[in-house]
Amino acid sequence: MNSDDITTLLENALPDCRIEVDSQGSHFNILVVGDLFEGKRAVQRQQLIYAVLNEHISSGVIHAVNMKLFTQQEWLDQTQ
């Protein structure tokens, strides 16, 4: 499984989000920006991503995941 595979999984599950995935072997860095995170705590946001990837984490295909998850406004605030 590579970055493109993870990107496709996330895009299918999280429409209308900006998604970037970078990998180093079985370690993945994931950036997701979307309004679906509005009003959710960090752990709730992570649970949305884990729900998509859990099968691949359980099988060992994905060893580690680093997530940066923002609403649109939070992303704009970060990049200004």
Secondary structure, DSSP 8 states (H G I E B T S, - for coil): --HHHHHHHHHHHSTT-EEEEEEETTEEEEEEE-GGGTT--HHHHHHHHHHHHHHHHHTTS--EEEEEEE-HHHHHHHH-
